[in-house]
Amino acid sequence: MCSFSHTQAFSYQDARIRIEKEEALGRSTPIVCRNCKKAPCIEACPVEAISRREPEGYVVLNEAECVGCGECVSACPFGAIRLDKERGIALKCDLCGGDPQCVRVCRFPEALVWR
């Protein structure tokens, strides 16, 4: 649902979250932005394309300002940011502007921790 809400196509490559699968354990874990209080990705971005949305407090990436340097990817301790090689920009969860579509369709929404 994540990729569809952003690109109108169902494609795990275009999703702003990713799922780590542990087949042997039958476990799937969503890797999402933890909206760190002192977010290393914000500090690492040389063009200030990443900021904190107030008053909600979550971290957002302005894709139009991103230069695709990858500094935020390296800085994120949780692996929640990745580079879209095709478009040359970073991608991270933006909470769909405050209405996360993944939560709407997830059978286990409590697994999607935002704060």
N, C-alpha and C positions, 0 to 999 in steps of 0.2 A: 504494500500500500504506500510505503514511503516514496518509492520511485515514481509511482503513478501520480501521486499528488504534486510532484515537482516537474515531471517530464511527460506525463500522460502516456507512459509506457511501463509495463511491468518488467523490471530489469534489476537484478540484485546489484549489478555494477553501478547503477545510478542511485542506489539507496544512500541516505545520509546516515543510516545506522548499519551495522553489520552483525551477523550472527555467528558466534563461534560454536561449532558442533563437536560434541564428544560422543561419537557414535557408540563406542563401547559401553558408555554409561547411559546412553539414551537421553542425553542432556543437550539443550540448546540455550546459549546465553547471549542476550542482546548486549552489544557493546555500544554504549551511548555516552554522550557528553555528561560529565558529572557536575558541570557548572561550578567548578572549583572557586572557592572564595578568593584565593590569590591565583588566578588562572595563568599558568605558564604560557599558554597559547597567546593570550592577549599581550603579554610582555614580549614574546618572541616575534610578533608580526611587525616587520619593518615599515609597513605602509598603513598601519592602524586599521586594517580591514576587519579586525575582530574586536568586539566591544561587549560590554555588559548592557543588556536592555533593562532599564529601570522603569517602573518600580518592581517588575517581576523578578529581576536579578539573574536571569539566565544569559548565557554567553551566545552571541550571534556572530555569524560571519557574513560580511557584505561581499557576495560573490562578484559584484561589479568592480569592487576596489581591489580584489585579490590579484596578485601578480604570479601566483603559483610557485613561489620560492621554496615551499616545503618546510620552512622554519617552524610553523605551528605543528606540523605533523611530528617532527622530531621532539618538540617540546611537550606534547601531550603524553602524560605518564600512563594513560589508559587506552591509547590506540584508537581514540574516538574520532580522529580527523584523518582523512586520507586525500591523496591527490587524484584528481580526475585527469588522467594523462591525455585524454582526447580533447578536453576543453582547456587544459593547462591551468586549473584552479583547484583550490582546496575545497573539500566538502565536509560538512559536519551537520549534525542535527540542528535544526532551527525551531524545533517544536511546532512546526507548521504554523508559525505566527501565533502560537498560543492554543491551538486546537490540534494536538498531535493525532494524525490519522492512524498511526500504528496502534494507538491505544483503543481506537474505535473498533478495530478488527481483531485484536489480540485476545486469545482465550485466557491468557494469564496476565492481565494488565499490571498486576502488582509486581511483576518481574521487570517492568520498565521504570527504573528509578531515575527521577529527574533532578533531585536535589540531594 
